[in-house]
Amino acid sequence: MKAPAAIALLASFLGTTTAQQTTPLGSVTFNAPQCGGGKNNHIDAADCNTAVPQLLSAHCTNGVCSIPPATQGAQESAISVTVGHCEVFIGAFANGNAVTFDEQSVQDAFPNFISGCLATSGGFGSPLLISTDGVLRLVISNGESGGG
């Protein structure tokens, strides 16, 4: 009696662990940034330049970064960190799956994105940089919640 129950439990466990998939993106290229003006106010570029390596070091190993699967049925999985007056956010639209991507491609994209958008004003919303395949998005904001 115990053997069939143990097998059923193991099968159930394997079924739930294999159901979560990982979408490998590899090296990522990006479109031109969309520099919104809504949450540009009070962003500190130095804080952003500190936040990016903190975020990547927390989620990358041997040059490969990972974003855990989305929670509660969300379509976007995400990682973020706030340092002072800058929140750095990386989100992935991969049907809620976990995602892996090449660290260097994202690390290379952030500096010009930050400096370019903080030197620009206009538009609405946080500055946004979307990958050419539309899966990965980089966002910077002042880290303040709320809106108008």
N, C-alpha and C positions, 0 to 999 in steps of 0.2 A: 504494500500500500504506500509506503513512503517513497519508493523509487519512482512510481509514476508522478507523484506530486512534485518531487524534486525535479524531474525532467520537465514537467509543465512550467514550473517556476523558472528554470533555466531558459526554456524556450521563450517565455514571456519577457525575461530580462534581455535576451539577445534581440528579440523583436523590437524592443524600445530603444536599445542602444544603436542598432543599425539603421533605424528610421531617420535619425538625425544625420544629414549629409553635409559635406563640406564642398563648397564651390571654389576651386582653385582659379585665381585670376592671373597669376604670374606677374609679369611686368606690365605696368599700367601706364597709359598715356592719357593726357587730359586736354579738354577743350580750353578755350580762352576763359578766364575767370569772369564770373558775374559779380560785380562789386556793388552790392546793395548798400544803402546808407542807413538802414533802420537801426542796426546794432553796431555800426562802426563807431558810434560815439563812445569815447572814453576807452577804446581798445588801446592797450599798450603793446607796441611792437616788440619791445624787449621781453615782456611777459610771454608773448606768443612764441618768440624764438627760444624761450626756455621750456615752454609747454610741449612743443613738438618732440624734442628728444625724450622728454619724460614719457609721453604717450607711446612713442615707438619702442622705447626700451622696456616698457611694461608689457607690451603685446607682441614683441618680435624676438625670435631666436634664430641665430645663424642666417640672418638676412631674409627670413620669411616671417611676415606678420599674420596674426590671426584675429578675427573678430568672432566672438561666440555667436551661436544661433540667437535669433530674435526670441523674445519672450511674449507670452500671452497672445499669440496669434498675429503679432505684428509682421509686416512685410519687410521692414528694415531692421537689420541688426547693426549695432553701433558700439563704438568705444569713444570715450572723451576724457579730457582732463582740463581742469581750470587752474591757472596760475595767475594770481593777482587779478589784473583786469583783462584777461584773455582766456576764453574757452576754445580749445581745439577739439574738433569733432570729426571722426571718420565714420561714415555710414555706408552700408552696402544693401542694395536692393537685389537680393538673391532668393526670393520666396521664403525669407526667414531662415535660410540655411546659414551655417557658419561659413566664413569666407577666409581664404588665405590670399596674400598678395606679396609681391616683391617689395621689401622695405626701401631699397634704394630709389625706386621710381617715385614713391610717395615722399621720401625725404628730399629728393631733388625738386619736387614740385612746390613744397611749402614756402621756401624763402621768397621767391618771386611773387607768389600768390599773396603772401602777407604784405610785402612792401608795396606791391602794385595796388592792392585794394585799399590799403591805409592811406595811400597818396591820392586816392580818388574819392569823390563823394557823389551821391546821387543814387537814385533807385530806392527800392524798399526791401528790407530784410537783411539778413546776415550775408556777408561775402561767401560765395559758393564757387567751388571748382569741381566740375563733373567729369568723370572719365569718358573717353571717346566711345566706350561701349555702353555708357549709361548706368553701369552697375555701382561704381564707387563714387562717393562724393566727399569732398573735404569742405569743412565749414569753420570759420572763425567768428567769434562774437565777443562781446564785452563780458560775457558770463552772467549778466543780469537777467533775471527772469521777469516776466510780465510784458505787457504791451499796451497799446493804446487804441 
